[in-house]
C-alpha cells in the first residue's frame, strides 16, 4: 500500500487494524501462545517509517495488554515515526491524541485517540 501511494489513514485501517483483528481472532480461537507467535518475527519494512513504527507500537501494546513478552524487534529504537504520525486527519483531535495515545505508540511518534484500537 505504501508503494502504491495509499493514504496513511487507509494504511492504518487496512493494515494496522486488520492485523489487530487477525491477532484478536487468533487469540480467541487458538490461544495466547499462537497470538503471541504472530509477533515473533519482524515484518518486512513497509517503505514508510511511520507505518513500521505503528506495527512495533501495536506489538508492544498487545504484549503489555495481554501479558506476554514482546519480541525484541518491537523495542528497536529505529522504529520511530518520522515525521510524527497523527493517525486522525482531523487536526482538532491532535491534542487529544497526544494525551490519549498509549505509551507504546506515543514514544514512537504515532498518536491515536482512545477509540483508534477499539473494535466492534
N, C-alpha and C positions, 0 to 999 in steps of 0.2 A: 504494500500500500504506500509505503514511503517512496519507493522508486516510481510509482505511478503518479505521485504528486497529490495523493489524497490529503484532505484537510486533517489537521491534528485531532479535531473533535470526532471525525469519523474513525480515525485510527483508534482513539480511546474506546469508542463504542463497539467497533467491530473486532478489535484485537485484545485490548486490555480487559474489557468487560466480558468478552467471550471466554477469555482464559479464566476469569473469576467464575463464570458459570460452569465451565468444564471442571474446575477444581471442586466446586461445590457438589457437582453431580458425582464425581469420583469419591469424594469424602462420604457422601450419603450412601452410595451403593457398594463401595469397595473398602471403605475404612480409611483411617488416618494414615496408615503406612503407605498405601497406594497414592493417596493425595499428596503426601509429602514427597514421594518419589517423582512427581511431576516437576519438582523444583531442583532435582539433584544436579542436572546438567545445565550449564549456562547456554541460553539460546544464542543463535547467530545474531550478530549485530544487525540492527534494523536499517541503519543508514541515517538515523536521527538520534542524537544523544538524549533528547527528551523522552522518546519512546523507550529506549533502553533503560533509562533511569526509572521510568514508570513500572516496567516489568520487575526490576530489582526491588523497588519500593513495595510492590504488591506481594512479592515473595516474602520479604521481611515482615510485612504487616500480617500476612496469613500465618506465618510461623509463630509470631508473638500471640496472635489472637487464639490460635488453636493448640498452642503448647508443644510445638515441635522445634527442633534445632534447624535454623536456616542454613542452607548451603553456603559455603564461604564466598561464592561468587556474588551473592546479593550484597555483601558488605564491601565490594570493590569501590574505593573512593572515586574512581574514574567514572562511575555510573552516576553522574550528576547532570541535571538538565541545564544546558547552556544554549540559549538564554533560559531563564526560568520559564516554566510552563504553567500557566493558569488554564486548567482544562476547560472551564466555562468561558465562553466567548463574551459573556456579559460582564463588562468592566466594573459595573456596580457591585458585583459579587466578589471581586478580587480581594477586598479587605476581609470579607467573611472567610474566604478560602485560606487566607494567611493564618487566621485564627483556628479554623476547624480542621485543617489538614492533619492527619495522623503523623506522628513523628517520622515514621519511615518514609513518608512522602515529602514532608516539609524539609528534612535535612538534605534531600536530593534536588530540591528546587522544583518539585511538582506539587502544585497547590490545587486541592479539591475541597468541595463543600461536603458537609455531613452526608448528604444523600447520594454522593457520587458512587459509593460502593454498595448501596442498598439495592437489593433485588426483590422482585415480587414473588 
